[in-house]
């Protein structure tokens, strides 16, 4: 097993993926202009926020490799998931704010291919394998892609991001009954939410979500303020904010209800989409 790839195998029909919680810059750390900048855009503490999922019987898959080395939630061909909008690449060359990650040469095609083979492909091989394992025992399986981001990133979106950002690629990646159930729980929490807004699901959600085949994929992008004391202006002295379980408890309780709903949906599905 790769030491950078963490897998916990559960039995219920739910896989929770953590593509961006890693901060390991691997063998390319010296190439970055600033290791702190290269780590800044991680989905900080999301794996700790969702620590309860193993108790629910879910399978978890996490890479420890930083998204700045290679983003395992981007199209491996390099095609943009959001044409015409600012985003970062398979091997990012800038931060979310547009700051250059490299002081010298950026990754060329050969280096991108090396990183894809070394980290991207094994990560997705495990997702594929775990979905197949669970699908053999269940008529339907939910793949839940867990993310977070700063509440304000002007280059990527206007204003303040809603707390819960649910992505299904406009209904293509999961049954409407699932997205409705998740949206309802978000609404009941009293926190802001949106379905298929700025974040409609990354490559993982779009690639694996095949409702007609019993695989329902959904992405959840959280605003970090819901589970950590997010500063207005992140700097090397205050970022990332510490993870405090008491601060995160209310949001974690809502997320627990969401994932229980995902499990219940999969267990009650006949395997046919209601879309």
N, C-alpha and C positions, 0 to 999 in steps of 0.2 A: 504494500500500500504506500502511496506517496505521502510523505510526512506533512505536506502542505494541504492535503485534502482530507477533511474530517467528515466521516460518514457514520451516522447512527441509524440502524435499520429497525423500523417499527413494523407494526402489523396492520394498523388501520389504513384506509385508502386515502392517505394524505402525505404528500412530500412537500417539505418546506425547504426552499433553497435560499442560501445566503451568498450571493455573488460578489458583494462589495464590502464586506466587513473586514477583510484582510488589510494588513499594513506592511506585509513583508515585501520589500523591494528586490528581493532575491539577488541575482548576480548582476543586476544593472543599476544598483543604487548609486554607484560612482558616476553614472552618466547623467543623473538628474542635477539640475542647477541648484535645487534645494530639496533635500529629503523631506523637510517639513511640508513644503508645498505639494510634493508628490504623494503625501499621505493625507493631506487636509480634506480631500473630497470623499474620503471613505464613508460608508454608512455606519458611523460610529455607534458601537454598543448594541446594534440591532440583534445580534446573536444572543446577547445577554438579556435583552428585553423579551425575547421569545424563548427564554430558557425553559419555560413551562411546557413547551410543545412535546417534549419527550414523554412527559407524564401522561399526555393524551394518547400516546401510542404512535405518534407520527414518526416518519422518517425525515432526517435532516441531512443536508449536504451543504458543506461550507468550504470555500477556498480561503486559505490564509494569504494568498498572493494579492498585492495591492492592485486596484483597478488601473493605476497609472502604468503598471508593467504591461498588463493586458486586461481588457474589459471583457469578461466572459459573458456579458449580457449585450454584446453588439453582434451584428451580422458578421460572420467570419470572412465574408467576401469583401468587407469594407463598405458596403452600401449603407447609406444613412437611413436610419429608422424614421427620421423626421425631416424629410426633404424641405429645404427652404428655411429651416429653423436652426438656431445655434445648437450644437451638440458636441460631444467628444467622440474620438475615433476608436477603432478596435485597439490600437496602441496609442493612447492619447498623447498629443503634443502640447496641449494647453490645459490649464485648470478650468473649472467651471466659469471662472471670471475672465478667462482669456489670457492669463499669464503664461508665458512659455515655460514648459517643464524642462527643456533641455537648453543648456548653455552652448553646446556644440552641435554635432550632427544628430539629427533625429533618426529614428529607426528606419532603415531601408527595407525593401521588400524581403530580402533574405532574413533580416532580423525579425521582421514581423512574422514570417513563416516559422522561424525557430520558436518564437514565443507561443504561437498558435499550437504547434505540435507539442510543446513542453507542458503547457498549462491549460489552454482552451479545450483541446480535444479530450484529455483525460477527465476533465470536469464534466463535460457533456456526455461522455461515455457512461459515467456513473449515474447521471440523471436518467438517461435512457434505460440503463439496466434496472434501476430501482422502479421506474414506472412500469416496466415490463414484468418485474417480479410481483408487484402489487396488483397489476391488471390481471394476472393469471388467477388471482384469488378473489377479485372483486369486479363486478360489472362496470364500475366507474371509479376513477381515481381523480383527485384534485391535486394539481401542482400549484403551490402558492409561493410566489417569488417575493421575498421580503426585502424592502428597501427603506432608506430614509435620505433626507437632504435638508440643507439649511432652509429656513423659512423664507429667506429673501436671497435670490440670486438674479439680479436684474438682467444679466446677459441671457438667461434661460427662460425667464418668465416675468411678467409684470406683477408688482405688488407683493402681497403676502400670500404664500401658498396655503390652501386649505390643509387642515390637519390630516385628513385621510384622502388619498388620491388613488382611486381604484381603476385599474387598467385591464381592459378586455379586448383591446383593438376594435372598439366600437361593436362589441357583441360577438366577434368572430371566434374568440378563444374559449368561451365557456357558455353553458346554458344560461339563459336569461334568469331562470329561477335562482341560480347561485349568485349572480351579481345583484339581484334584487334583495336576497337575504343578507348579503354583506352590507349593501347600502342601507338597509333598514336598521341594522345594528349600529352603524356609524351615526345615523340620524338620531337614534334613541340615546346615544351618548351625550348629545348636546353640543358636540364639537363639529366644526365645519367639515364638509366632505364633498367630493365631486366624483362622478363616474365618467371615465374617458375624457378627462380634461387635458391639461398639458402633457400628462404622462399616461399614455394609452397602453403601456406594456412594452417591454423590451424584446430582444430577440428570443429569449427563453420562453416567454409567454406566447409569442406569436408562432414560434417554431413547434412547440409541443402541444399547444392547445388545439385539439381535434375532437370537439364534442360528439360528433357522429361515431367516433371510434372509442368513446368512453374516457377520453382524457380531457379534463376541464382545467384550463390554466388561467390564473388570475394574478395580477401584480398589485401589491400594496406599497405605495410610496408614502411614507410618513414625513410630516414636518418634524424636525428634531425637537422643537420646543415642547412637544407633548410629553417627552420622556427625559429631557435633560435641560438644564438651565442655559439656554442658548444665548450667547452674547450677541449684541447688535453688530459688532465689528470683530470677527475672529482674528486673532493674532497668535504668534508663537507662544505668547504668555498666557493665553486663556482658552486655547483650542487644542484638543477637543475638551468640552466641558466634562467633568467627572460623571460617571454613572452612579446615581443614587437610587437604590431600589424603592425607597419611600416616595421619592418624587415621581418615579415611573409607574407606581403601583396602579393608579387609576386607569392609565392608558393600557397597561398590560392586561387588566381585567376585561376591558373592551375587546382587545385582541384575542384573548382566550375565548370569549363568546363567539367571535368571528370564526376562529378555527374549529370550534365545536360545531358551528353551523356548516362549515365546509365538510367535516366528517359526516355529519348527519345527511347532508345532501348526497354525498357519494354512496353512502350505505343504503339510501332509499331510491337511488336511480335504477331504472331498468336497463340502462346502457344506451337508451335512445334519447336524442336531443329533443327538447320541447320547443326549440327555436323555429 
